[in-house]
Amino acid sequence: MTQAIGLLGGTFDPIHLGHLRMALEAGETLALDEVRLLPCHQPPHRATPDVSSVERTEMLRLALADCPSLVLDDRELHRDGPSYTLDTLKSLRAELGPAVPLIWILGCDAFLGLEQWHGWRELLDWGHLLVIARPGWELPSRGPLAEWLSEHQVAPDALTASPAGAIGVQALRLLPISATEIRSLIQAGRSPQFLLPDTVWQYIRDNNLYRARA
């Protein structure tokens, strides 16, 4: 029986080694039973990617083929409208029951924009947050988000002791890779090899993704 689940959402446009390493290290650091990667169908806070959610999910499936501790969860693809994290947590809670710790993993940069998220104050009713410290980013020191963090912050290893309600902050080794950079390289006719799994790079080439438009 699964005892604690990490969750990493994103457009994964495309999935790269930075995403994968962060998910793997978060899972190992907190001794999670699994980390689920959830491709976003319709991002609420950015333009919908040119590459379809089906293609982005297939790249993710290829990337995870050799890592049993990282699991694809495509539930957001089956909902219409924006892919709200709150709705995803509610769906997971309904499926897994009230006792399983659910830990949503996000970067410090994403956390700083949390007040723009749909129902952000309700997130801790359904799971925990694990904020990954990023070089060059600082946690808020004032305002509603800073107060919310101060009220709910615990040591990261305490997140698995309860199902929901807390925020942990964890420093991990972060690979300086961005999906934007990968897309730009491909559009410029350059190779992104060694920034993403070979199977994903092969899929991108086979399907002519991210090429400059005529």
Secondary structure as UniProt FT lines:
FT   STRAND          5..10
FT   TURN            13..14
FT   HELIX           17..29
FT   TURN            30..31
FT   STRAND          34..39
FT   HELIX           53..63
FT   TURN            64..66
FT   TURN            68..69
FT   STRAND          70..72
FT   HELIX           75..78
FT   HELIX           85..96
FT   STRAND          102..107
FT   HELIX           108..112
FT   HELIX           114..116
FT   TURN            118..119
FT   HELIX           120..122
FT   HELIX           123..126
FT   STRAND          128..133
FT   TURN            135..136
FT   HELIX           144..152
FT   HELIX           156..161
FT   STRAND          167..171
FT   HELIX           179..187
FT   TURN            188..189
FT   TURN            194..195
FT   HELIX           198..206
FT   TURN            207..210
//
